[in-house]
Amino acid sequence: MRLTSLKAGLGALVLATALTGCVVTARPAAVVVPGEMVAYTAPPAVRVETIGVAPTPGYLWVGGAWFFEGGAYAWHPGHWMAPRPGYHWVPHAWRPVGGTWHGVPGHWARN
């Protein structure tokens, strides 16, 4: 009887050890990719913004955009920006990739 108890205890120990490597977690709301935001849900519709008068002639209006921050989408309103000679503004954009959404923040790119 003692050998049977030892075998049962050893079996339980082996099973417990094997199960410690099996962790079930919820899918994260976003994944970090350098230079991009990756989320598992589509961003909300872009908000309609009222564009006022530029503070100085030649300024560029940068429209607002959804960013993924702290596990949720957050709206960043549009604003005026001074131009950069030799560059053009590339607006913020979201695109579907497989079952995820990839967001690339707006940025200046060389002409």
C-alpha positions as CSV (number, residue, x, y, z in Angstrom):
1,M,0.0,0.0,0.0
2,R,2.9,2.3,0.7
3,L,4.3,1.9,-2.8
4,T,0.9,2.8,-4.3
5,S,0.8,6.0,-2.2
6,L,4.3,6.9,-3.3
7,K,3.4,6.3,-7.0
8,A,0.2,8.5,-6.7
9,G,2.2,11.3,-5.0
10,L,4.9,11.2,-7.6
11,G,2.3,11.2,-10.4
12,A,0.6,14.2,-8.8
13,L,4.0,16.0,-8.6
14,V,4.8,15.3,-12.2
15,L,1.3,16.5,-13.3
16,A,1.6,19.7,-11.2
17,T,5.1,20.4,-12.6
18,A,3.9,19.9,-16.2
19,L,0.9,22.3,-15.7
20,T,3.0,25.1,-14.3
21,G,4.2,25.8,-17.9
22,C,0.6,26.1,-19.1
23,V,-0.6,29.7,-18.5
24,V,-3.9,30.9,-19.9
25,T,-4.2,34.7,-20.3
26,A,-6.5,37.1,-22.0
27,R,-5.3,38.4,-25.4
28,P,-3.7,41.8,-24.8
29,A,-5.5,44.9,-26.2
30,A,-2.4,46.0,-28.1
31,V,1.0,44.8,-29.2
32,V,4.1,47.0,-29.3
33,V,5.8,47.2,-32.7
34,P,8.6,49.8,-33.0
35,G,7.2,52.9,-34.8
36,E,3.7,51.5,-34.9
37,M,0.7,50.9,-32.7
38,V,-1.0,47.5,-33.0
39,A,-4.5,46.9,-31.6
40,Y,-7.0,44.0,-31.9
41,T,-10.0,46.2,-32.5
42,A,-10.6,48.8,-35.3
43,P,-10.3,52.4,-34.4
44,P,-13.4,54.6,-34.0
45,A,-14.5,56.8,-36.9
46,V,-12.4,59.9,-37.4
47,R,-14.0,62.9,-35.7
48,V,-15.1,66.0,-37.6
49,E,-13.0,69.0,-36.6
50,T,-13.5,72.7,-37.1
51,I,-10.4,74.2,-38.6
52,G,-9.8,77.8,-37.6
53,V,-7.5,80.3,-39.1
54,A,-3.8,79.5,-39.3
55,P,-1.8,81.4,-36.7
56,T,0.7,82.4,-39.4
57,P,0.5,82.3,-43.2
58,G,2.0,79.0,-44.5
59,Y,1.2,76.9,-41.4
60,L,-0.1,73.4,-42.1
61,W,-3.2,71.9,-40.5
62,V,-2.5,68.4,-39.0
63,G,-5.8,66.7,-38.5
64,G,-6.7,64.9,-35.3
65,A,-6.3,61.1,-35.0
66,W,-7.0,58.1,-32.8
67,F,-4.0,56.8,-30.9
68,F,-4.0,53.6,-28.8
69,E,-2.9,54.4,-25.3
70,G,-3.2,52.5,-22.1
71,G,-5.4,49.8,-23.6
72,A,-7.9,52.1,-25.2
73,Y,-8.2,54.5,-28.1
74,A,-7.7,58.2,-27.3
75,W,-8.4,61.1,-29.6
76,H,-5.6,63.6,-30.2
77,P,-7.2,66.8,-31.7
78,G,-5.8,68.5,-34.8
79,H,-3.5,71.4,-34.6
80,W,-1.5,73.9,-36.7
81,M,2.1,73.2,-37.4
82,A,5.0,75.2,-38.9
83,P,6.1,73.8,-42.3
84,R,9.5,72.1,-42.7
85,P,11.4,73.0,-45.9
86,G,12.2,69.9,-47.9
87,Y,9.6,67.7,-46.1
88,H,5.9,66.9,-46.4
89,W,3.5,65.8,-43.8
90,V,2.3,62.1,-43.8
91,P,-1.0,61.9,-41.9
92,H,-1.6,59.4,-39.2
93,A,-3.1,56.2,-40.6
94,W,-4.6,52.8,-39.4
95,R,-4.6,49.7,-41.7
96,P,-5.9,46.2,-41.1
97,V,-3.3,43.5,-41.0
98,G,-4.7,40.0,-40.5
99,G,-6.7,40.2,-37.3
100,T,-5.0,43.3,-36.0
101,W,-5.0,47.1,-36.8
102,H,-1.6,48.8,-37.3
103,G,-1.4,52.5,-36.7
104,V,1.5,54.6,-37.9
105,P,1.7,58.1,-36.3
106,G,1.8,61.1,-38.5
107,H,5.3,62.2,-39.4
108,W,7.5,64.4,-41.6
109,A,9.0,62.7,-44.7
110,R,11.6,64.0,-47.1
111,N,10.3,65.2,-50.4
